[in-house]
Amino acid sequence: MKTPNPQDSGEDMDVRVVHGAIWREFAEPIEIWRRAPWYLRHSYVMMLIGALVYLLIQVYDWKEYEEDPLRRLERDIELQQKKENPAP
């Protein structure tokens, strides 16, 4: 580190010190959550839960897991016939 010149106004041009001082001025990411009003935080959480439930319901097809393989085969045959012969 350089020895300060008495004519300087207390400024230090050491890059590490300046860089550290700049980073200390920024708030930590958690502060964004803490400073948000309670109604925004609750609405964000509710939107996230709603989106997860929506995606899980859309992805999970209950018909794929029928207990009886014969019923599943019949259903697949019916779907195949509907595709081949669409109703007018």
C-alpha positions in Angstrom: 0.0 0.0 0.0 1.3 3.5 -0.8 2.2 5.8 1.9 -0.2 8.7 1.9 1.1 12.0 0.6 0.3 14.8 3.1 -0.9 17.0 0.2 -3.6 14.4 -0.7 -7.1 15.0 0.8 -7.1 11.5 2.3 -7.9 9.7 -0.9 -6.4 6.3 -1.4 -6.1 5.0 -5.0 -5.5 1.4 -4.0 -7.9 -0.6 -6.1 -8.7 -3.2 -3.5 -9.7 -0.6 -0.9 -11.8 1.4 -3.4 -13.4 -1.8 -4.7 -14.2 -3.0 -1.2 -15.7 0.4 -0.3 -17.9 0.3 -3.4 -19.2 -3.2 -2.6 -20.0 -2.2 1.0 -22.3 0.5 -0.3 -24.6 -2.0 -2.0 -27.4 -3.7 0.0 -27.3 -7.5 0.3 -29.9 -9.4 -1.8 -31.9 -10.4 1.3 -32.6 -6.7 2.0 -34.8 -6.5 -1.1 -37.1 -9.1 0.5 -37.0 -7.5 3.9 -37.8 -4.0 2.6 -40.8 -5.2 0.5 -44.2 -4.5 2.1 -45.9 -7.5 3.7 -48.7 -7.6 1.1 -46.2 -7.9 -1.8 -44.3 -10.7 0.0 -47.5 -12.6 0.7 -48.7 -12.2 -2.9 -45.4 -13.4 -4.3 -45.6 -16.5 -2.1 -49.2 -17.2 -3.1 -48.3 -16.7 -6.8 -45.4 -19.2 -6.4 -47.6 -21.8 -4.7 -50.3 -21.3 -7.3 -47.8 -21.7 -10.2 -46.4 -24.9 -8.6 -49.8 -26.4 -8.1 -50.8 -25.5 -11.6 -47.7 -27.0 -13.2 -47.9 -30.2 -11.1 -51.6 -30.8 -12.0 -50.8 -30.2 -15.7 -47.8 -32.6 -15.8 -49.3 -35.4 -13.8 -51.8 -37.4 -15.9 -53.9 -39.6 -13.6 -55.1 -41.9 -16.4 -51.6 -43.2 -17.0 -51.6 -45.1 -13.7 -54.7 -47.2 -13.9 -54.6 -50.4 -11.8 -56.1 -52.7 -14.4 -53.9 -53.1 -17.5 -56.9 -54.4 -19.5 -58.9 -51.2 -18.9 -55.9 -49.2 -20.0 -55.6 -51.2 -23.2 -59.3 -50.7 -23.9 -59.0 -47.0 -23.3 -56.0 -46.8 -25.7 -57.9 -48.7 -28.3 -60.8 -46.4 -28.1 -58.5 -43.3 -28.4 -56.9 -44.9 -31.4 -60.3 -45.5 -33.1 -61.4 -41.9 -32.4 -58.2 -40.6 -34.0 -58.7 -42.8 -37.1 -62.5 -42.2 -37.4 -63.4 -38.7 -36.1 -67.0 -38.1 -35.5 -68.7 -35.8 -38.1 
